[in-house]
Amino acid sequence: MHKRRMIGFMFCLTALGLSGSAFAELPPIKIGVIGPVTGKSSEDMGQSIVGGARVFLADINQMGGILGRRVELVERDDQAKPEVGVAMAKEMVEQEKVVAVVGFGNTGVALPSAKVFQDAKIPLIVTGATGATLTKSFMPPAYPVSYVFRTSASDALQPIVILNDVIDRRKIDKIALLHDESPYGQFGKQSMLTELERRKLKPVLVESFKVGDQDMTAQLLRAKESGAQAIVMYCLGPDAAMVVKSAEKLKLKLPLVGPWTLSQQTFIDKSGQGAEGARTAVTFIENELSSVSNQFSLVYRKINNVNRIPSAVAAAQTYDALRLVALAMFQANSTEGPKVQAALENLRQHTTSTVVSRYYLPFSPSDHEAIALNMVVMGEIRNGKVVYAYKEDASRGSIARTKKTQ
């Protein structure tokens, strides 16, 4: 079974027999890849989105492309700016004539940009941004048919996993919530408050800060005075690192927990020793022992000429999204947007070489979220790496973490 799952990745490294001549007579299939490659505080996501897509590109073209046609990636940098994301989306649609798109790391960029693809009837799979409203904004009755899908864990799910860890497993109920003032931080705060309310709890403190702030000591002092027993952060990795540094100045040692952004390398690097023990809700852990995970990591590093993946979660989710797009095109026997969209909503074949999960019916007409609650696990920073916080999660492979279907 492991051998079968590894086939796609092994082709990247060993199969050199298929050359460009095999595709010479047919135009390439253009698929857009977009993320904050140079976006402030978001580079880890953007670079990993593009890097994960390049692994897929090498893989799929070595195996003959899609429908006998070579795949070409149209890479764009949205710079974590909504106006740039919209401009890049229009360029992909109007000039590049892409047939599908994956990517976006920031909710505030993804929301207005997704409308461009929705209106053009071009399937988009969001692989980084997690704002809970993102896919819902394009579902009926707002639109009769939605072209916006997602393979990242919605912020409707991550607070549940975070609070399961903090409250249920560690028996901590005095929580201070710190969030940035970006759309991501605001949506995350609201999702966290909704989950706390469902549990009939209130945070002892809710504090915000601007993206890029270097000193959060005032907020943390208020957290200490409030009697907080843990700090939950909803922000980008570099800003979470500033929370860590501010806590070190105050010699405040409380459990630190947050969404998947704490798994990114920038948070770990900037936080240094202060990151030790911080926990993060993730769909993928690069250092897990499964052969498919290791193979993906090795191929990513080779193709992108790096020593580590800046955001392993974003890379894996992007690779998987492109696998699902390819599968939909094969099933539809077409690259036409409406046909690919319909196939995505009814994918009848299990995936075998995806990284986060073995997907089967990941989407439906009423559900465009590929990630379910049981597919999100708690990671912990140890010795500068993300590992499983709990042994039982480490013992369960990606097959166990699949979406339950009716």
C-alpha positions as CSV (number, residue, x, y, z in Angstrom):
1,M,0.0,0.0,0.0
2,H,2.8,2.4,0.9
3,K,4.5,1.6,-2.4
4,R,1.4,2.6,-4.3
5,R,1.0,5.9,-2.5
6,M,4.7,6.7,-3.2
7,I,4.4,6.2,-7.0
8,G,3.5,9.9,-7.7
9,F,6.4,11.3,-5.7
10,M,8.9,8.7,-7.0
11,F,8.1,9.7,-10.6
12,C,9.3,13.2,-9.8
13,L,12.8,11.9,-9.0
14,T,13.3,9.0,-11.3
15,A,11.1,9.0,-14.4
16,L,12.9,11.0,-17.1
17,G,11.5,9.2,-20.1
18,L,8.7,11.5,-21.0
19,S,9.9,14.6,-22.7
20,G,8.2,17.8,-23.9
21,S,7.8,16.2,-27.3
22,A,5.0,14.0,-26.0
23,F,2.9,17.1,-25.5
24,A,4.1,19.1,-28.5
25,E,1.0,18.9,-30.6
26,L,-1.5,19.9,-27.8
27,P,-1.7,23.3,-26.0
28,P,-0.9,23.1,-22.3
29,I,-3.5,23.1,-19.5
30,K,-2.9,26.3,-17.6
31,I,-3.6,26.2,-13.8
32,G,-3.1,29.3,-11.7
33,V,-1.2,29.3,-8.4
34,I,-1.4,32.4,-6.3
35,G,-0.2,33.3,-2.8
36,P,1.6,35.9,-0.7
37,V,5.1,35.0,-2.0
38,T,6.5,38.4,-0.8
39,G,3.6,39.4,1.4
40,K,4.5,40.9,4.8
41,S,4.2,38.3,7.5
42,S,2.8,35.8,5.0
43,E,5.8,34.7,2.9
44,D,6.0,31.3,4.5
45,M,2.5,30.5,3.2
46,G,3.1,32.0,-0.3
47,Q,6.4,30.4,-0.9
48,S,5.1,27.0,0.3
49,I,1.9,27.3,-1.9
50,V,4.1,27.8,-4.9
51,G,6.6,25.1,-3.8
52,G,3.9,22.5,-3.2
53,A,2.4,23.3,-6.7
54,R,5.8,22.7,-8.3
55,V,6.0,19.2,-6.7
56,F,2.6,18.5,-8.3
57,L,3.8,19.9,-11.7
58,A,6.9,17.7,-11.9
59,D,4.8,14.7,-10.8
60,I,1.9,15.1,-13.2
61,N,3.9,16.0,-16.3
62,Q,6.3,13.0,-15.7
63,M,3.2,10.8,-15.7
64,G,1.8,12.2,-18.9
65,G,0.0,15.3,-17.9
66,I,-3.8,15.6,-17.8
67,L,-5.9,14.3,-20.6
68,G,-2.7,13.8,-22.6
69,R,-1.8,17.5,-22.3
70,R,1.1,19.0,-20.4
71,V,0.3,21.1,-17.4
72,E,1.6,24.6,-17.0
73,L,1.5,26.6,-13.8
74,V,0.7,30.3,-13.9
75,E,2.3,31.6,-10.7
76,R,1.4,34.9,-9.2
77,D,2.3,36.8,-6.1
78,D,-0.6,38.6,-4.4
79,Q,1.7,40.3,-1.9
80,A,-0.9,39.7,0.8
81,K,-2.8,42.8,-0.6
82,P,-6.5,42.5,-1.6
83,E,-6.1,44.9,-4.5
84,V,-3.1,42.9,-5.9
85,G,-4.9,39.6,-5.5
86,V,-7.9,40.9,-7.5
87,A,-5.7,42.3,-10.2
88,M,-3.8,39.0,-10.4
89,A,-7.1,37.0,-10.5
90,K,-8.3,39.1,-13.4
91,E,-5.0,38.7,-15.3
92,M,-5.3,34.9,-14.9
93,V,-8.8,34.9,-16.2
94,E,-8.6,37.4,-19.0
95,Q,-5.0,37.0,-20.2
96,E,-3.7,33.7,-19.1
97,K,-6.9,31.8,-19.7
98,V,-6.4,29.5,-16.7
99,V,-8.9,26.6,-16.3
100,A,-8.5,26.3,-12.5
101,V,-6.7,28.0,-9.7
102,V,-5.3,27.0,-6.3
103,G,-3.8,29.1,-3.5
104,F,-4.4,32.2,-1.4
105,G,-2.9,32.4,2.1
106,N,-4.9,35.4,3.5
107,T,-8.6,35.5,4.0
108,G,-8.8,39.3,3.3
109,V,-7.2,38.7,-0.1
110,A,-9.0,35.5,-0.9
111,L,-12.5,36.9,-0.4
112,P,-12.5,39.6,-3.1
113,S,-10.3,37.6,-5.4
114,A,-12.5,34.5,-5.3
115,K,-15.4,36.5,-6.7
116,V,-13.4,37.0,-9.9
117,F,-13.1,33.3,-10.4
118,Q,-16.7,32.7,-9.3
119,D,-18.0,35.1,-11.9
120,A,-15.8,33.5,-14.6
121,K,-16.9,30.0,-13.6
122,I,-13.4,28.9,-13.0
123,P,-12.9,26.5,-10.1
124,L,-10.8,27.8,-7.2
125,I,-9.5,25.6,-4.4
126,V,-8.2,27.8,-1.5
127,T,-5.2,26.1,0.1
128,G,-4.1,28.5,2.8
129,A,-6.7,31.0,3.9
130,T,-9.0,29.7,6.7
131,G,-11.6,32.4,7.3
132,A,-14.8,30.5,8.2
133,T,-17.0,32.6,5.8
134,L,-14.8,32.1,2.8
135,T,-16.6,29.2,1.1
136,K,-20.0,30.0,2.6
137,S,-19.9,33.4,0.8
138,F,-20.3,31.7,-2.5
139,M,-22.8,29.0,-1.7
140,P,-26.5,29.1,-2.5
141,P,-28.6,31.2,-2.2
142,A,-25.9,33.8,-2.8
143,Y,-24.9,32.0,-6.0
144,P,-26.8,29.1,-7.7
145,V,-23.5,27.2,-8.1
146,S,-20.3,27.7,-6.2
147,Y,-16.9,27.5,-7.8
148,V,-15.0,28.1,-4.6
149,F,-13.6,25.1,-2.7
150,R,-11.1,24.6,0.1
151,T,-8.4,22.1,1.3
152,S,-7.3,24.1,4.4
153,A,-8.9,23.8,7.8
154,S,-11.6,26.4,8.3
155,D,-11.6,28.6,11.3
156,A,-14.9,27.0,12.2
157,L,-12.8,23.9,13.0
158,Q,-9.5,25.1,14.4
159,P,-11.0,26.7,17.6
160,I,-12.7,23.4,18.4
161,V,-9.4,21.6,18.2
162,I,-7.6,24.3,20.2
163,L,-10.2,24.3,22.9
164,N,-10.4,20.5,23.0
165,D,-6.7,20.6,23.9
166,V,-6.8,23.5,26.3
167,I,-10.1,22.9,28.1
168,D,-10.8,19.2,27.8
169,R,-7.4,17.7,27.9
170,R,-5.4,20.2,29.9
171,K,-8.3,21.3,32.1
172,I,-7.6,25.1,31.6
173,D,-10.6,27.3,31.4
174,K,-9.2,30.8,32.2
175,I,-8.2,31.8,28.7
176,A,-6.8,35.1,27.3
177,L,-7.5,35.6,23.6
178,L,-5.0,37.8,21.7
179,H,-5.7,38.5,18.0
180,D,-4.4,40.8,15.2
181,E,-6.7,43.3,13.6
182,S,-6.5,41.8,10.1
183,P,-9.6,40.1,8.6
184,Y,-7.9,36.8,9.5
185,G,-7.5,37.8,13.2
186,Q,-11.0,39.3,13.4
187,F,-12.7,36.2,11.8
188,G,-10.6,34.0,14.1
189,K,-11.5,35.9,17.2
190,Q,-15.2,35.6,16.3
191,S,-14.9,31.8,15.7
192,M,-13.1,31.4,19.0
193,L,-15.7,33.4,20.9
194,T,-18.5,31.3,19.2
195,E,-16.9,28.1,20.3
196,L,-16.4,29.4,23.9
197,E,-20.0,30.5,24.0
198,R,-21.1,27.0,22.9
199,R,-19.2,25.7,25.9
200,K,-20.8,28.3,28.1
201,L,-17.5,29.9,28.8
202,K,-16.1,33.4,28.4
203,P,-12.4,34.4,28.0
204,V,-10.9,36.3,30.9
205,L,-9.6,38.8,28.4
206,V,-9.8,39.7,24.7
207,E,-7.0,41.9,23.3
208,S,-6.1,43.0,19.8
209,F,-2.9,44.4,18.2
210,K,-2.0,45.7,14.8
211,V,-0.2,43.5,12.3
212,G,3.5,44.3,12.6
213,D,3.4,45.5,16.2
214,Q,6.7,44.7,18.0
215,D,5.6,45.0,21.6
216,M,2.6,43.2,23.2
217,T,3.7,43.6,26.8
218,A,0.7,45.8,27.7
219,Q,-1.7,43.2,26.4
220,L,0.1,40.4,28.3
221,L,0.3,42.4,31.5
222,R,-3.5,42.7,31.4
223,A,-3.7,38.9,30.6
224,K,-1.6,38.3,33.7
225,E,-3.8,40.6,35.9
226,S,-6.9,38.8,34.6
227,G,-5.7,35.5,36.0
228,A,-5.3,33.9,32.6
229,Q,-3.9,30.3,32.7
230,A,-3.3,30.1,28.9
231,I,-2.8,32.4,26.0
232,V,-4.7,31.6,22.7
233,M,-3.4,33.6,19.8
234,Y,-5.1,34.2,16.4
235,C,-2.6,36.0,14.2
236,L,0.1,35.4,11.6
237,G,3.4,33.7,12.6
238,P,5.7,36.7,12.9
239,D,3.2,38.5,15.1
240,A,2.8,35.4,17.3
241,A,6.6,35.5,17.7
242,M,6.3,39.0,19.1
243,V,3.8,37.8,21.6
244,V,6.4,35.1,22.7
245,K,9.2,37.7,22.9
246,S,7.0,40.1,24.9
247,A,6.1,37.2,27.3
248,E,9.8,36.5,27.8
249,K,10.4,40.1,28.8
250,L,7.7,39.8,31.4
251,K,8.9,36.4,32.5
252,L,5.4,35.3,31.9
253,K,5.2,31.5,31.4
254,L,1.8,30.4,30.3
255,P,0.8,27.7,27.7
256,L,0.7,29.3,24.2
257,V,-1.8,27.8,21.7
258,G,-2.9,29.0,18.3
259,P,-4.0,28.0,14.8
260,W,-1.9,26.6,12.0
261,T,0.1,29.8,11.6
262,L,2.2,28.8,14.6
263,S,3.5,25.8,12.6
264,Q,5.2,28.0,10.1
265,Q,9.0,28.3,10.2
266,T,9.0,32.1,10.7
267,F,7.2,31.7,14.0
268,I,9.6,29.0,15.1
269,D,12.7,30.9,14.0
270,K,11.7,34.3,15.4
271,S,10.5,32.9,18.7
272,G,13.6,30.8,19.3
273,Q,13.6,28.9,22.6
274,G,10.4,30.7,23.5
275,A,8.5,28.6,20.9
276,E,9.2,25.4,22.8
277,G,5.9,23.8,23.9
278,A,3.6,26.1,21.9
279,R,0.8,24.2,20.3
280,T,-0.8,24.6,16.9
281,A,-3.8,23.1,15.1
282,V,-2.6,21.5,11.8
283,T,-3.7,19.1,9.1
284,F,-0.1,17.9,8.3
285,I,3.1,17.4,10.2
286,E,6.2,17.3,8.1
287,N,8.2,15.1,10.4
288,E,5.7,12.3,10.8
289,L,6.9,8.8,10.0
290,S,4.6,7.8,7.1
291,S,6.4,7.1,3.9
292,V,4.2,9.3,1.8
293,S,4.8,12.3,4.1
294,N,8.6,11.8,4.1
295,Q,8.6,11.4,0.3
296,F,6.7,14.6,-0.2
297,S,9.0,16.5,2.0
298,L,12.1,15.1,0.3
299,V,10.8,15.9,-3.2
300,Y,9.7,19.4,-2.1
301,R,13.2,20.2,-0.9
302,K,14.8,18.9,-4.0
303,I,12.6,20.6,-6.5
304,N,12.6,23.9,-4.6
305,N,16.2,23.7,-3.6
306,V,15.6,24.4,0.1
307,N,16.5,22.7,3.3
308,R,13.1,22.9,4.9
309,I,9.5,23.7,4.0
310,P,8.5,27.2,5.3
311,S,4.9,26.1,5.8
312,A,4.5,22.4,5.4
313,V,0.8,22.6,6.0
314,A,0.3,25.1,3.1
315,A,2.6,23.0,0.8
316,A,0.7,19.8,1.5
317,Q,-2.7,21.3,1.1
318,T,-1.8,22.9,-2.2
319,Y,-0.4,19.6,-3.6
320,D,-3.5,17.8,-2.5
321,A,-5.7,20.5,-4.1
322,L,-4.0,20.1,-7.4
323,R,-4.4,16.3,-7.2
324,L,-8.1,16.8,-6.7
325,V,-8.3,19.3,-9.7
326,A,-6.5,16.7,-11.9
327,L,-8.8,13.9,-10.7
328,A,-11.9,16.1,-11.5
329,M,-10.6,16.8,-15.0
330,F,-10.0,13.1,-15.6
331,Q,-13.5,12.3,-14.4
332,A,-15.1,15.1,-16.4
333,N,-12.9,14.3,-19.4
334,S,-12.8,18.1,-19.8
335,T,-11.1,21.2,-18.6
336,E,-14.3,23.3,-18.9
337,G,-15.1,25.1,-15.7
338,P,-18.7,24.0,-15.2
339,K,-17.8,20.3,-15.9
340,V,-14.7,20.4,-13.6
341,Q,-16.8,22.1,-10.9
342,A,-19.5,19.4,-11.1
343,A,-16.8,16.6,-11.0
344,L,-15.3,18.2,-7.9
345,E,-18.6,18.0,-6.1
346,N,-18.9,14.3,-6.9
347,L,-15.4,12.8,-7.0
348,R,-16.0,9.1,-7.2
349,Q,-12.4,7.8,-6.9
350,H,-10.2,7.6,-3.8
351,T,-6.9,9.5,-4.0
352,T,-3.8,7.4,-3.4
353,S,-0.9,9.7,-3.4
354,T,-2.2,12.8,-1.6
355,V,-0.5,14.0,1.6
356,V,-3.0,15.2,4.1
357,S,-5.6,12.5,3.6
358,R,-6.8,9.8,1.3
359,Y,-9.8,11.8,0.0
360,Y,-13.1,10.2,-1.1
361,L,-16.0,12.5,-1.8
362,P,-14.2,15.5,-0.3
363,F,-16.8,17.9,-1.6
364,S,-20.6,17.9,-2.3
365,P,-23.0,20.5,-3.7
366,S,-23.7,21.7,-0.1
367,D,-20.2,21.3,1.3
368,H,-17.0,22.7,-0.3
369,E,-14.7,22.0,2.6
370,A,-12.4,19.1,2.1
371,I,-11.2,19.1,5.7
372,A,-13.4,17.8,8.5
373,L,-12.9,18.1,12.3
374,N,-11.3,14.6,12.7
375,M,-8.6,15.6,10.1
376,V,-7.2,18.5,12.3
377,V,-4.6,17.5,14.9
378,M,-2.7,19.3,17.6
379,G,1.0,19.8,16.9
380,E,3.6,21.0,19.4
381,I,6.9,22.8,18.9
382,R,9.8,20.7,20.2
383,N,13.4,21.3,19.4
384,G,12.5,23.7,16.6
385,K,10.2,21.3,14.8
386,V,6.5,20.6,14.8
387,V,5.6,17.1,16.2
388,Y,2.4,15.5,17.3
389,A,1.3,16.8,20.7
390,Y,-0.3,13.4,21.4
391,K,1.0,9.9,20.7
392,E,-2.4,8.6,19.7
393,D,-2.5,11.1,16.8
394,A,1.0,10.1,15.7
395,S,-0.1,6.4,15.6
396,R,-3.0,7.2,13.2
397,G,-2.1,7.6,9.6
398,S,-3.8,9.8,7.0
399,I,-6.2,6.9,6.1
400,A,-7.7,7.2,9.6
401,R,-8.0,10.9,9.2
402,T,-10.5,10.9,6.3
403,K,-13.7,12.8,5.9
404,K,-16.8,10.8,7.0
405,T,-19.3,10.6,4.2
406,Q,-23.0,9.8,4.3
